[in-house]
Amino acid sequence: MIFHYMKFSLILLQTEVHQAQLLSNKKLMLYQPILLKANRRLYKMRNLFSFRTYAVIKRELKAQVMTKTFIITTVLVPLLIFGGLGFQSFLMMFEEEKQVSIEVVAEDSTLVALLRKEFDESENINQSLYEINVQSMPESDLKSFVEENKSRLLNGELNGIFFVGKSVDYEKEIAYYSNNPKNNNITGRIKRLVNNVLVDQHFSGKAISDRDLEFARNNVKLTSFKVSEKEDIEEDNYGAYIVAFVLAFLLYMSLLMIGLQILRAVIEEKENRVVEVLLSSLHANELMTAKIIATTTAGLLQIIIWMLPFVLLSVTTLFVLPEQFQVSITLGQIAYFVINYGIGLVTFLGLYAAVGAIFDNISEAQQGATPLMFLILIPFYICFTIIKDPSNSIAQVSSLIPFASIIVMPVRMAVIDIPMWEVAVALSVNIATLFFVFSFAGKIYRIGILKTGKKPKWSEVYRWIRQS
């Protein structure tokens, strides 16, 4: 009895084991396509980084880095940037020493003597260069007075006519007629002096001291302090805006120049049939990967060299800038900038390489790459809104969306403190964009690099992506 029971139990166990094996085989068959697809991807990834890929990377790096053009560009760009900033500052501060002739017309005759006295005693006006004539005239005669002096205004003999009406007692609004009304060197000085006279007249006859009168004349002086995660609250200056401008310019120029460089390289190899010889020894994806890695390495080396002056200005006292231009940038910001730049460069190089593979000549390729240029230009223009308000919604949104985030986020980080979640989202978006671009850029390159003759339509390019 016991023997029969044990035999029956053994048969049941064998049946359960057999059923479990069948079930596992069914599950394996369900997952088999996924496993095969994953194995194919792993195989492709191993091929992308084969010894052939390393050989091409080594050759491309030597061809790009060990050249006079690379060395000269690496040295000259920082000089051009800082030289350009200095030249721009010089132009903004420059004031040509030439004769200035001004007519100041006051509707209130009591202001004439006060205006003449203010102009004569002012230290902000070079008396040897400025010729200012003050007279009284009703507003009804102003139009005819301007018409009489129109020829003098047009030929530069008279620089401008200021009209101070009676309404200035409450509105402080004056009119200026000139052939060059945007000349701030003239309008700024005259406005300040007229304002002083209007303040003096408004408080004349009232019990007010000279000190109180001087206080009323002066404008409000604003001193800004930046509150951040640091323990010390520091006075704000123009250093952060200089860093932001330089970062935006470096990203814009580097992505555009290096992208066009790989575009021309792909076109030249395609035109000279060199690529056909190369593809006889390695896969198209290996060639594309090697080119992008080599170009990205050269670009990273260049951008690190360009960033060294900011590192030295931030962490050492070897170079001392004026207080209003002090640079404050952390190593974390520099690390993010370099990593972000590397991701962005790989992304755009993949796109430019794909466009280069589609066309047969450089002129058509440059036309096809126009949308890629807008992906760089638009974020660069958005960066100028950051100077006015770094936390505006346009800058905040664009720093978290594909392509724009590559340029906008580092610039925002240079000006204000960014929450870590925004930095993490921006980095994740950039990495996701990179993988998305390579999911179709490699397919386009693989098919288009050997296509010659008739220029393909975009619908045909779309079929390449679907068929691959």
TORGU-922914 format. One line per 8 residues: number of its first residue (from 1); their letters; for each residue x, y, z of C-alpha. Coordinates in pm, whole numbers, padded with zeros to 5 digits, always signed. Example, Ala and Ser with C-alpha at 12.3 -4.5 7.8 and 13.67 -1.06 7.14 Angstrom:
TORGU-922914
1	AS	+01230/-00450/+00780 ~ +01367/-00106/+00714
end
This chain:
TORGU-922914
1	MIFHYMKF	+00000/+00000/+00000 ~ +00277/+00242/+00092 ~ +00471/+00140/-00218 ~ +00175/+00215/-00445 ~ +00123/+00552/-00274 ~ +00490/+00648/-00323 ~ +00479/+00542/-00689 ~ +00166/+00752/-00746
9	SLILLQTE	+00327/+01053/-00575 ~ +00637/+01017/-00796 ~ +00421/+01014/-01110 ~ +00241/+01329/-00995 ~ +00574/+01501/-00926 ~ +00710/+01408/-01269 ~ +00390/+01542/-01429 ~ +00420/+01873/-01244
17	VHQAQLLS	+00786/+01904/-01343 ~ +00698/+01833/-01705 ~ +00418/+02094/-01698 ~ +00652/+02347/-01540 ~ +00909/+02282/-01815 ~ +00643/+02331/-02084 ~ +00531/+02654/-01918 ~ +00887/+02786/-01895
25	NKKLMLYQ	+00946/+02696/-02261 ~ +00634/+02891/-02358 ~ +00748/+03191/-02157 ~ +01094/+03164/-02315 ~ +00937/+03162/-02660 ~ +00739/+03474/-02570 ~ +01053/+03657/-02457 ~ +01274/+03513/-02730
33	PILLKANR	+01218/+03802/-02980 ~ +01300/+04056/-02709 ~ +01612/+03865/-02608 ~ +01723/+03832/-02970 ~ +01671/+04206/-03025 ~ +01870/+04286/-02711 ~ +02149/+04050/-02821 ~ +02161/+04219/-03161
41	RLYKMRNL	+02188/+04560/-02994 ~ +02468/+04436/-02768 ~ +02644/+04293/-03072 ~ +02614/+04626/-03252 ~ +02742/+04812/-02945 ~ +03044/+04581/-02928 ~ +03108/+04641/-03298 ~ +03085/+05019/-03254
49	FSFRTYAV	+03384/+05005/-03021 ~ +03597/+04747/-03199 ~ +03969/+04783/-03267 ~ +03879/+04925/-03609 ~ +03683/+05204/-03441 ~ +03978/+05287/-03216 ~ +04209/+05298/-03518 ~ +03983/+05551/-03694
57	IKRELKAQ	+03948/+05757/-03373 ~ +04326/+05772/-03340 ~ +04365/+05880/-03704 ~ +04089/+06144/-03681 ~ +04224/+06286/-03355 ~ +04572/+06319/-03503 ~ +04430/+06483/-03814 ~ +04225/+06734/-03611
65	VMTKTFII	+04434/+06814/-03304 ~ +04788/+06808/-03444 ~ +04726/+07088/-03690 ~ +04816/+07455/-03701 ~ +04450/+07550/-03744 ~ +04348/+07377/-03420 ~ +04634/+07532/-03222 ~ +04580/+07881/-03363
73	TTVLVPLL	+04204/+07862/-03304 ~ +04251/+07739/-02948 ~ +04484/+08029/-02868 ~ +04309/+08304/-03061 ~ +03946/+08247/-02955 ~ +03997/+08345/-02586 ~ +04197/+08648/-02700 ~ +03923/+08746/-02943
81	IFGGLGFQ	+03650/+08702/-02680 ~ +03819/+08908/-02410 ~ +03955/+09152/-02666 ~ +03604/+09189/-02807 ~ +03459/+09255/-02461 ~ +03727/+09513/-02394 ~ +03676/+09677/-02732 ~ +03300/+09684/-02677
89	SFLMMFEE	+03348/+09850/-02338 ~ +03582/+10102/-02500 ~ +03325/+10181/-02770 ~ +03049/+10223/-02509 ~ +03265/+10463/-02305 ~ +03411/+10640/-02607 ~ +03299/+10996/-02665 ~ +03437/+11184/-02958
97	EKQVSIEV	+03565/+11529/-02873 ~ +03391/+11756/-03124 ~ +03199/+12081/-03116 ~ +02838/+12052/-03000 ~ +02582/+12325/-03068 ~ +02253/+12312/-02875 ~ +01946/+12538/-02862 ~ +01748/+12520/-02536
105	VAEDSTLV	+01404/+12681/-02559 ~ +01207/+12742/-02238 ~ +00843/+12841/-02248 ~ +00875/+12992/-01899 ~ +01102/+13297/-01922 ~ +01202/+13263/-01555 ~ +01390/+12943/-01640 ~ +01625/+13107/-01891
113	ALLRKEFD	+01862/+13261/-01635 ~ +01857/+12946/-01420 ~ +01937/+12723/-01718 ~ +02223/+12947/-01834 ~ +02374/+12947/-01486 ~ +02344/+12568/-01455 ~ +02507/+12511/-01794 ~ +02790/+12756/-01723
121	ESENINQS	+02872/+12610/-01379 ~ +02830/+12242/-01461 ~ +03136/+12017/-01437 ~ +02976/+11752/-01662 ~ +02999/+11973/-01971 ~ +03318/+12065/-02148 ~ +03271/+12438/-02190 ~ +03523/+12453/-02475
129	LYEINVQS	+03324/+12201/-02681 ~ +02960/+12271/-02589 ~ +02792/+12583/-02723 ~ +02450/+12614/-02557 ~ +02214/+12897/-02638 ~ +01913/+12944/-02405 ~ +01610/+13149/-02500 ~ +01241/+13183/-02417
137	MPESDLKS	+00962/+13115/-02665 ~ +00592/+13020/-02651 ~ +00503/+12668/-02762 ~ +00299/+12807/-03054 ~ +00621/+12939/-03216 ~ +00821/+12621/-03165 ~ +00720/+12452/-03491 ~ +00826/+12750/-03703
145	FVEENKSR	+01153/+12776/-03505 ~ +01234/+12411/-03583 ~ +01153/+12466/-03952 ~ +01383/+12770/-03963 ~ +01670/+12565/-03821 ~ +01596/+12247/-04020 ~ +01883/+12300/-04265 ~ +02126/+12355/-03974
153	LLNGELNG	+02002/+12037/-03806 ~ +02041/+11833/-04125 ~ +02392/+11952/-04211 ~ +02519/+11909/-03853 ~ +02576/+12276/-03781 ~ +02314/+12249/-03503 ~ +02303/+11924/-03305 ~ +01960/+11963/-03148
161	IFFVGKSV	+01681/+12175/-03000 ~ +01547/+12111/-02649 ~ +01206/+12249/-02557 ~ +01108/+12289/-02190 ~ +00733/+12357/-02164 ~ +00532/+12493/-01873 ~ +00391/+12147/-01797 ~ +00728/+12041/-01654
169	DYEKEIAY	+00621/+12164/-01312 ~ +00429/+11838/-01273 ~ +00536/+11599/-01551 ~ +00905/+11679/-01609 ~ +00866/+11608/-01980 ~ +01082/+11789/-02235 ~ +01104/+11754/-02616 ~ +01415/+11706/-02827
177	YSNNPKNN	+01444/+11775/-03201 ~ +01755/+11648/-03378 ~ +01888/+11469/-03683 ~ +02040/+11218/-03437 ~ +01798/+11194/-03141 ~ +01968/+10875/-03010 ~ +02288/+11054/-02914 ~ +02284/+10970/-02544
185	NITGRIKR	+02602/+11167/-02478 ~ +02411/+11488/-02544 ~ +02063/+11400/-02418 ~ +02195/+11243/-02097 ~ +02391/+11553/-01996 ~ +02122/+11805/-02086 ~ +01844/+11606/-01916 ~ +02042/+11593/-01592
193	LVNNVLVD	+02107/+11966/-01593 ~ +01748/+12057/-01682 ~ +01626/+11831/-01402 ~ +01846/+12018/-01153 ~ +01700/+12352/-01264 ~ +01342/+12222/-01240 ~ +01402/+12091/-00888 ~ +01554/+12425/-00783
201	QHFSGKAI	+01260/+12619/-00923 ~ +01002/+12385/-00770 ~ +01144/+12432/-00419 ~ +01234/+12803/-00452 ~ +01074/+13022/-00189 ~ +01016/+12723/+00038 ~ +01183/+12658/+00372 ~ +01432/+12400/+00251
209	SDRDLEFA	+01806/+12378/+00311 ~ +02072/+12341/+00041 ~ +02142/+11989/+00167 ~ +01776/+11892/+00126 ~ +01775/+12048/-00219 ~ +02084/+11847/-00320 ~ +01912/+11534/-00190 ~ +01607/+11606/-00408
217	RNNVKLTS	+01831/+11653/-00710 ~ +02004/+11317/-00680 ~ +01858/+10999/-00821 ~ +01822/+10678/-00619 ~ +02142/+10472/-00612 ~ +02069/+10098/-00612 ~ +02316/+09845/-00471 ~ +02223/+09484/-00540
225	FKVSEKED	+02318/+09188/-00319 ~ +02292/+08828/-00434 ~ +02137/+08586/-00184 ~ +02244/+08229/-00259 ~ +02321/+07900/-00085 ~ +02653/+08045/+00029 ~ +02685/+08166/+00386 ~ +02806/+08511/+00286
233	IEEDNYGA	+02577/+08751/+00103 ~ +02783/+08910/-00173 ~ +02734/+09233/-00361 ~ +02619/+09168/-00716 ~ +02838/+09277/-01007 ~ +02877/+09236/-01382 ~ +03107/+08933/-01357 ~ +02823/+08680/-01378
241	YIVAFVLA	+02682/+08847/-01690 ~ +03025/+08845/-01854 ~ +03057/+08472/-01781 ~ +02705/+08411/-01915 ~ +02779/+08601/-02235 ~ +03110/+08417/-02290 ~ +02951/+08074/-02225 ~ +02665/+08146/-02466
249	FLLYMSLL	+02908/+08266/-02732 ~ +03141/+07966/-02687 ~ +02855/+07717/-02712 ~ +02702/+07891/-03012 ~ +03029/+07929/-03202 ~ +03170/+07586/-03116 ~ +02856/+07386/-03200 ~ +02815/+07572/-03528
257	MIGLQILR	+03179/+07555/-03639 ~ +03248/+07194/-03539 ~ +02913/+07082/-03683 ~ +02994/+07239/-04019 ~ +03343/+07088/-03997 ~ +03215/+06730/-03974 ~ +02955/+06809/-04242 ~ +03230/+06911/-04486
265	AVIEEKEN	+03445/+06612/-04389 ~ +03162/+06365/-04465 ~ +03087/+06536/-04798 ~ +03455/+06535/-04902 ~ +03494/+06164/-04825 ~ +03176/+06092/-05016 ~ +03281/+06303/-05318 ~ +03635/+06156/-05331
273	RVVEVLLS	+03508/+05798/-05290 ~ +03733/+05759/-04987 ~ +03438/+05635/-04783 ~ +03394/+05336/-05014 ~ +03749/+05225/-04937 ~ +03694/+05275/-04565 ~ +03366/+05083/-04565 ~ +03540/+04784/-04720
281	SLHANELM	+03721/+04740/-04388 ~ +03465/+04857/-04130 ~ +03093/+04909/-04083 ~ +02927/+05245/-04155 ~ +02818/+05280/-03791 ~ +03177/+05219/-03680 ~ +03300/+05495/-03912 ~ +03033/+05742/-03797
289	TAKIIATT	+03093/+05662/-03429 ~ +03469/+05700/-03466 ~ +03436/+06038/-03639 ~ +03196/+06171/-03376 ~ +03403/+06047/-03081 ~ +03725/+06192/-03225 ~ +03565/+06529/-03308 ~ +03396/+06546/-02967
297	TAGLLQII	+03725/+06470/-02791 ~ +03897/+06748/-02984 ~ +03609/+06986/-02905 ~ +03618/+06899/-02533 ~ +03993/+06954/-02522 ~ +03946/+07293/-02683 ~ +03660/+07402/-02456 ~ +03852/+07294/-02143
305	IWMLPFVL	+04145/+07511/-02251 ~ +03906/+07801/-02314 ~ +03755/+07758/-01966 ~ +04091/+07770/-01786 ~ +04094/+08153/-01754 ~ +03761/+08141/-01567 ~ +03892/+07868/-01337 ~ +04202/+08074/-01260
313	LSVTTLFV	+03996/+08387/-01197 ~ +03759/+08197/-00964 ~ +03990/+07983/-00753 ~ +04317/+08177/-00746 ~ +04437/+08527/-00666 ~ +04695/+08535/-00944 ~ +04476/+08771/-01144 ~ +04276/+09047/-00976
321	LPEQFQVS	+03989/+09210/-01164 ~ +03809/+09530/-01065 ~ +03543/+09467/-00800 ~ +03250/+09524/-01038 ~ +03387/+09256/-01275 ~ +03476/+08986/-01021 ~ +03406/+08636/-01160 ~ +03242/+08378/-00934
329	ITLGQIAY	+03194/+08034/-01089 ~ +03206/+07702/-00902 ~ +03380/+07382/-01008 ~ +03037/+07214/-01018 ~ +02917/+07467/-01275 ~ +03232/+07413/-01481 ~ +03188/+07033/-01463 ~ +02824/+07063/-01572
337	FVINYGIG	+02921/+07294/-01856 ~ +03186/+07052/-01988 ~ +02958/+06744/-01956 ~ +02665/+06931/-02108 ~ +02885/+07055/-02390 ~ +03006/+06701/-02463 ~ +02649/+06569/-02480 ~ +02537/+06859/-02697
345	LVTFLGLY	+02833/+06824/-02931 ~ +02773/+06451/-02983 ~ +02404/+06522/-03049 ~ +02466/+06789/-03312 ~ +02755/+06601/-03471 ~ +02523/+06303/-03523 ~ +02273/+06529/-03697 ~ +02535/+06702/-03912
353	AAVGAIFD	+02693/+06368/-04010 ~ +02351/+06236/-04113 ~ +02282/+06546/-04324 ~ +02627/+06517/-04483 ~ +02555/+06156/-04580 ~ +02232/+06254/-04760 ~ +02382/+06505/-05005 ~ +02661/+06485/-05265
361	NISEAQQG	+02798/+06841/-05256 ~ +02865/+07101/-04989 ~ +02621/+07366/-05118 ~ +02321/+07132/-05101 ~ +02437/+06998/-04765 ~ +02457/+07348/-04616 ~ +02103/+07419/-04735 ~ +01986/+07092/-04580
369	ATPLMFLI	+02163/+07182/-04254 ~ +01978/+07515/-04221 ~ +01721/+07375/-03971 ~ +02012/+07254/-03755 ~ +02154/+07605/-03753 ~ +01822/+07737/-03621 ~ +01838/+07479/-03339 ~ +02157/+07661/-03232
377	LIPFYICF	+02065/+08020/-03321 ~ +01727/+08037/-03145 ~ +01862/+07928/-02801 ~ +02151/+08171/-02846 ~ +01904/+08458/-02897 ~ +01701/+08339/-02597 ~ +02014/+08385/-02385 ~ +01990/+08761/-02436
385	TIIKDPSN	+01658/+08763/-02249 ~ +01841/+08614/-01950 ~ +02038/+08938/-01907 ~ +01711/+09125/-01848 ~ +01548/+08861/-01627 ~ +01720/+08521/-01573 ~ +01405/+08373/-01418 ~ +01160/+08468/-01696
393	SIAQVSSL	+00933/+08191/-01819 ~ +01086/+08177/-02170 ~ +01435/+08116/-02032 ~ +01309/+07867/-01773 ~ +01108/+07659/-02021 ~ +01373/+07666/-02294 ~ +01635/+07545/-02045 ~ +01433/+07224/-02001
401	IPFASIIV	+01345/+07136/-02362 ~ +01554/+06940/-02615 ~ +01836/+07120/-02801 ~ +01765/+07460/-02639 ~ +01866/+07323/-02297 ~ +02220/+07262/-02422 ~ +02285/+07637/-02452 ~ +02032/+07805/-02221
409	MPVRMAVI	+02080/+07606/-01899 ~ +02457/+07674/-01853 ~ +02395/+08045/-01914 ~ +02116/+08055/-01652 ~ +02340/+07872/-01405 ~ +02607/+08138/-01448 ~ +02366/+08419/-01352 ~ +02135/+08274/-01084
417	DIPMWEVA	+02112/+07967/-00860 ~ +01915/+07687/-01031 ~ +01729/+07419/-00828 ~ +01894/+07079/-00854 ~ +01580/+06920/-00997 ~ +01592/+07158/-01294 ~ +01959/+07074/-01354 ~ +01879/+06701/-01333
425	VALSVNIA	+01583/+06737/-01571 ~ +01790/+06936/-01820 ~ +02069/+06676/-01812 ~ +01820/+06391/-01852 ~ +01653/+06569/-02145 ~ +01989/+06618/-02316 ~ +02085/+06252/-02271 ~ +01744/+06136/-02399
433	TLFFVFSF	+01780/+06371/-02697 ~ +02120/+06221/-02774 ~ +01983/+05865/-02783 ~ +01681/+05976/-02987 ~ +01905/+06146/-03245 ~ +02133/+05845/-03278 ~ +01835/+05612/-03318 ~ +01777/+05754/-03668
441	AGKIYRIG	+02100/+05943/-03752 ~ +02294/+05615/-03771 ~ +02036/+05465/-04007 ~ +02047/+05768/-04238 ~ +02426/+05768/-04240 ~ +02450/+05394/-04309 ~ +02231/+05414/-04621 ~ +02303/+05767/-04742
449	ILKTGKKP	+02683/+05750/-04728 ~ +02689/+05519/-05034 ~ +02405/+05690/-05222 ~ +02519/+05909/-05511 ~ +02356/+06077/-05806 ~ +02007/+06219/-05770 ~ +01941/+06415/-05452 ~ +01700/+06214/-05234
457	KWSEVYRW	+01371/+06360/-05122 ~ +01291/+06387/-04752 ~ +01019/+06126/-04798 ~ +01286/+05886/-04924 ~ +01506/+05967/-04623 ~ +01208/+05886/-04400 ~ +01181/+05547/-04573 ~ +01547/+05481/-04496
465	IRQS	+01468/+05525/-04128 ~ +01163/+05297/-04147 ~ +01337/+05024/-04347 ~ +01653/+05005/-04138
end
